[in-house]
Amino acid sequence: MKAVFLDRDGSIGGTGGGVHPFEFELYEFAFCAIRSLNELGIKVFLFTNQTRVGRGYFTEEELIKGFELMKDELKGQSAFIDDIFYCPHHPEVGCKCQKPGIGLLLRAKEKYNLRLEDCFVVGDTGSSDMAAAHVAGATKVLVKTGWGESSLTKYRESWAGIEPDFIPEDLREAAAWIGGDLMDVSGKEGADDLFTG
């Protein structure tokens, strides 16, 4: 089974920094992008560090409620997140699930019998999203929204030696590229048709 792992803040919405779950806003293009991924017949997962729970800014219950509100908003436009994997721990706890660790990816791998080498990771942060994808052997897609531009310039040294497989402007372009890549692998044609209209 193949899957796409989407970072939340800076990738599908928000600014890149953590916000209260009730204040998180999806990018306008996130709806059609996620819907196009759904139409490819692959799993679409959210995987996100939410250290503000551990730091006391909001509760885990509020975080989960925020996820549900987000999923309902997506569902209203026929776009779906199949599952959510998150790390609520304080950065100093030393857990294995916080990106750039791959605990969240391994949890999904076990639950859904995935080959991470066949999966895609889409995120805006080189030192966490791309670093985790690199260790897991997944395809690395760095969007320029959120912290993406800074990851490629100001903070490039923090993930030196790791090269994204694709650098799209945003999630919409990432979804189109993933669709084309999957079609190339399967030998099918007409991937562009999935993303028109």
CORMO-V420148 format. One record per backbone hydrogen bond with DSSP energy under -0.5 kcal/mol. NH is the residue of the N-H (numbers start at 1). CO is the residue of the C=O. If there is no record, write none. Layout:
BEGIN
nh | co
NH | CO
NH | CO
END
This chain:
BEGIN
nh | co
4 | 43
5 | 120
6 | 4
6 | 45
7 | 5
7 | 122
10 | 13
11 | 8
12 | 8
13 | 8
14 | 25
15 | 17
16 | 17
23 | 20
24 | 20
27 | 12
30 | 27
31 | 27
31 | 28
33 | 29
34 | 30
35 | 31
36 | 32
37 | 33
38 | 34
39 | 35
40 | 36
40 | 37
41 | 38
42 | 37
43 | 2
45 | 4
45 | 43
46 | 83
47 | 6
48 | 85
50 | 48
50 | 87
53 | 50
54 | 50
54 | 88
55 | 51
56 | 53
57 | 52
58 | 52
63 | 59
64 | 60
65 | 61
66 | 62
67 | 63
68 | 64
69 | 65
70 | 66
71 | 67
72 | 68
73 | 69
74 | 70
75 | 71
76 | 72
77 | 74
78 | 75
79 | 74
82 | 44
82 | 80
83 | 44
85 | 46
87 | 48
88 | 86
93 | 90
94 | 91
101 | 98
103 | 96
104 | 97
106 | 102
107 | 103
108 | 104
109 | 105
110 | 106
111 | 107
112 | 108
113 | 109
114 | 109
115 | 1
116 | 114
118 | 115
119 | 116
120 | 3
121 | 139
122 | 5
123 | 121
123 | 141
126 | 124
128 | 125
129 | 125
130 | 125
131 | 126
132 | 128
133 | 129
134 | 130
135 | 131
136 | 132
137 | 133
138 | 133
139 | 119
141 | 121
141 | 139
142 | 166
143 | 123
143 | 141
144 | 168
148 | 145
149 | 144
151 | 147
152 | 148
153 | 149
153 | 150
155 | 150
156 | 153
158 | 155
159 | 156
160 | 157
162 | 159
165 | 140
166 | 140
174 | 170
175 | 171
176 | 172
177 | 173
178 | 174
179 | 175
180 | 176
181 | 177
182 | 178
183 | 179
184 | 180
185 | 181
186 | 182
187 | 183
188 | 183
193 | 190
194 | 191
195 | 192
196 | 193
END
